Amino acid sequence: MVAEAKKREIKEAHKRKRIMKERFKQEENIASAMVIWINEILPNWEVMRSTRRVRELWWQGLPPSVRGKVWSLAVGNELNITPELYEIFLSRAKERWKSFSETSSENDTEDAGVSVADREASLELIKLDISRTFPSLYIFQKGGPYHDVLHSILGAYTCYRPDVGYVQGMSFIAAVLILNLEEADAFIAFANLLNKPCQLAFFRVDHSMMLKYFATFEVFFEENLSKLFLHFKSYSLTPDIYLIDWIFTLYSKSLPLDLACRVWDVFCRDGEEFLFRTGLGILRLYEDILLQMDFIHIAQFLTKLPEDITSEKLFSCIAAIQMQNSTKKWTQVFASVMKDIKEGDKNSSPALKS
């Protein structure tokens, strides 16, 4: 028994040593990458952003110190939002909150029998959702250091885009941006990010566009993971059941925060295609487990992914996913789906029709 205990102790010591060595190496890599990003890439952004060297470095994950800056540059500012414009819409939001608190209480709003759509469009729902945003961090909840900033950005956005309003899931996206950018910059990135075609389709709950994204996803699902694809088909398990939550929050609710940020890194590099490639990477990672499950257990598993999911394993699976169907890439397949989606209901999602 003593010998066994000694062996276990030595094994554990070797494991700790290996982990420390890997962590030290990782920190060294981040430090050297940071120097390259700051001194070489960022000063020459437009020239270097699409080079093979930068794309490979980008894939490895952005150093936290430059992450926000790179995200901002990659997302861009097509909407031409300025910090001054943010202040204007924030002032409008504050006026609404003031008038809202003078005319009704939180309980009145919740019990008034208004529709879900009306409540999601209201500024009041923001308060409810903030309490559910990264609760384990205790920084966005009332009294936390980032509560007011998150509240401000979401409130200003509902005034800036009343046609979209507030939709559950937005708080997670805004929170991730707040952790990496100053307030006004976070708002600018948030508004531009939500203006991208895929995000706009989901947050406006444009059923027909969402179905086209799901149908395109299934083309690559079948191409890459045919066995799992048929397993899902046998249970009529459609992509909306698990993809909606992943896309709505850009994986920030489903994955550990550091891993979600790395997914965001490459999403900023590759665009919407990478969101769906990440989804396929997750399915590949857990393929063997999912093949043993029925409808209910698959849905539950994909709704709450294991917490021990690692960056190395997930990105290895994502790298193995081929985003090419025959000779067509994601954008070409999506364009084809746009043309022939009406031909049949085989790719339609019952959950969206109900």
N, C-alpha and C positions, 0 to 999 in steps of 0.2 A: 504493500500500500504506500509506503514511504517513497519507494522507487517510482511508483506511478505518479504520485503527487509531484515529485521532483521533475519528472519528464514533462508533466503538464506545465509546471512553472517555467521550465526552460523554453517550451514551445510558445507560451504566452509572452515571454521576454523577447524572443525572436520576432514575434508578430508585432509587438509594440515598437521594436527597433526598426522593422521594415516600414511600418506606418509613418514613423517619425522621419525616416529617410525619404519616403515618397513625398511627405508634406514639405520637407525642406527643399526638395528638388522642384516641387510645384511653385513654391514661393520664389525660388531663384528664376524660374521660367517667367513668372508674372512680372518680376522686377525688370528682367531684360526686355520683355515684350513692351512694358510701359515706356522704356527709354526709346524704343523704335517708334512706337505710336506718337509720342510727344515730339521727338526730334526730327523724324523723317516723314511719317505718314500725314499727320494732321496739318502741318504747314503746307503740304502739297496734295491736299485731299482730292481735288478733282482729277489730277493726273494719276495718282497712285491707287485710288479706291478700287478700281477694277483689275489691277494687276494680279497675276497669279500668286505672287509672294504675299500680298496683302490679304487676298481671299483665303489663303491657307492659314495665315496668322489669325485671321478673323474667326475661322472655323474652330480654332483651339480655345476660343473664349476671350473676351475683351478684359483687360485689367480694370478692376473696379474704379480706379482713379480717372480713366478716360471713357468709361462706359457711357455715361450720360451725354458727353460731347459727341461721341460717335453715333449714338442713337439719334440725336437731334439732327446731325448732318445727313444721316441715311434716310430718316423719315422725311426731312425737308420741311418747307413751310410754303406750300403752294397756295395756302389760304391767305398768306401775307398778314398774319396776325402779329400785332406788336404788343409789348408789355402794357402800353397805354390802353389798347383796345381791351385787354384782359381786365384792367382796372375799371373800365366803363361797365362791362358786363357783370363784374363782381359787385359794383355799386347797385346795379339793377336787382341782382339776386338778393342783396341785403335789404333793399326796399321791400321786396316780395316777402321775405322772411318776417320783416317787421309788421307788414299789413296782415300776414297770415296769422301771426301770434296774437294780433289784436282782435281778429274775427273768430278764431276757433282754436281749440286745444288739440293736442295729439290724439286723445281718445275720441273726440268728436269725429276726427278725420277717419280713424280706423273703423268706427262703427256707423258711419254715415251711409253704408251700402253702395258706395261708388264703385265703378268697375275697376278691374285690375289695371287696365290700360290708363285710366284716369289717375290712379294712385301712382303708377310708375312714372307718369309725366310730371307729377307734383314734386315740389322741392322737399316735401315732408318725408317722402320715402327715402331720400338721401340719408336722413338722420338714422333711420332704421337700419339701412344697409351698412353704414360706416361701422356700427357696432359689431358687424359680422366680418369685417375685413381684417384678415390676418390677426385673429383674436389672440393667438399665442404670443405675438410680439408686444402686445399692450402699448402700442405707440399711436394707433389711429383711433382708439376708443376715447370717450369723453375724459378729459383730464390728461390725455397723452400728448406728447410734443407735436405730433403731426395731425391731430384731430381737426383743428381749425383750418389748416392748409387744405386737407382733403375735402372738407366741407365747402371751402371757398371754390376750389377748382370745379367740383361737380355742380355746384350751384350756378357758377358763371357759365358753365357749358349749357345748362338747360335754358338759360336766357339767350345764349349765342345761337343755339340750334333748337328752337322750340319744336321744329318739325321732327326731330329725333327724340328730344326730351331726355329723361333719365331712365335707363334700363338696368335692371339688376345685372351685376357683372362688371359694370363700368368702374365701380369703386376699386376693384382689384387692379385694373389697368392704371388708373390714376395713382394708386398707392405705390406701385412699382416705379412709376416715373418720378414721384415725389422723393423716393429713396435715392434717386440718381441725379436729380436736377433741381435747380432753384425753382421757386414757385411759378413765376411767369413762364419760364422755359418749359416747365412740366405741362402747363396749360397749353402752350403752343404745340408741343409734341402730341399731347392728348387729342386735341381737336383735329390735327392733321392725320393722326393715326386712325381715328374713327371716321375720317373722310375717305379712306381707302375703300375700293369697291367691295371687298369681302366683308370688312367690318360694317360698312354701311348697310349691306344686305342683311346681315345678322341682327344688328341693333334696330333696324327698321322692321324687323321680322317680315322681310320680303320673301314669302313662302316660295314663290316660283324661282327666285334666284338661289335661295338656299337649297332647293331640290337639285338645281343644276350643279352646285358645288358638291353635293352629296353624290350625285351620279358620276361626276368626274373622279371623285375620291374612290368610288367603287371600281372604276376601270383599273386604277393602279393597285387597289387592294387585291383584285383577282389576279393581276399580273404578277405581283410580288409574293402573295401569301394565299395561293389557290386553295389549299386544304382548309385553312381557317375561314376563308371566304365562303366556301361551300358549307362549312359547319354553321356559320352565322346565317346563311340562306336557309338552311334546314329548319331553323327556329324563327325565320322571318325577322331576324334581328337587324334592323336598319341603322345606318350611320347616325341619324339624328339622336338616337338614344344615348350615345356617348360623346359624339363630336360637338354638339351644341354647347355644352358646358366648357369643353376644352377651348373652343374658338371664342366664345363670349369673353373669357378671362385671359385668353392667350396663354393658357396653361399655368397661370400664376396661382390659381386655386388648387389645381390638381397635382402639381409637382412641388418638391421642396423649393423654396425661394431661390437659392443659389443656382439650382438646375434650371428653373424657369427663366432666370436672367440669361443663362447661356443659350437657351432656346430663343429668347428675344434677340440675342446678339446676331444669330444667323438668320432669324426672321427679318431683321433690319437689312441684312445683306441680300437675301434671296426673295423677299416678299411673301405673298400669301401661300405660294407653293410649299414653302417650308413648314407652314402650320400643319398642312395635311401630310407632309412627309414625316413630321414628328409623330402624328397620330399613327401612321403605319409603323414607325419605329417602335412605339409602345406596344402595338399589337404583335410585332415580331418578337419583342423581348419576352412577352408573356404567352407566346403562341402555344407552347406545350401545356401550360396550365389551362388556358382558355378552351383548348380542344377537349378537355375532360369535363367541362361545365355545361349546364343547361342555360336556357334563356335568363332566368331570374338571377342565377349566380354570376353569369357573365356581366349582366347589367349592373349588379351590385359591385362587382370587382372593378369595372371600368369607371364607375362613379367615384369610388374611393380607392385609388391606386396604393400599392404598398409604400410605406414611408421610407423603406431602405433602398429605394431605387437610386442608382448611382449615375453620375455624369458619364463615366467611362463606358458602362454597359449600354446605356441608352444611346449615346452618340455612335457607338460601334454598330448598333442595330439600325440607326437612322442612315448611317453611311452605306449600309448594305442594301437600302431601299433604292431601287432604280426608278427614277421619275421620267421614264420614257416607255411609251406603249407602242410597240412596233417601231416606227420611225417618228412618232409624234411625241412632243413634249407636253407638259402640263397645260400651257396656254393654248396649244393646238387642239388637245383633247377637249378642253373646256369650250373652245369655240365650236367644235363639232357637236358637243352636247347641247349647246345653245340652239343649234339648228334642228336637231332631231328628237329633243326631249318629249315632244308631243306624240311621238309614234306609239308609245306604249306606257303602261303603268308599272313596268317591271322594276323601275328604279325609284318609284314613288315611296314616300315615307308615311305610313299611317298616322304616326304620332303628330305629324304636321298638319294632316288633313282634318283631324278631329277638332 
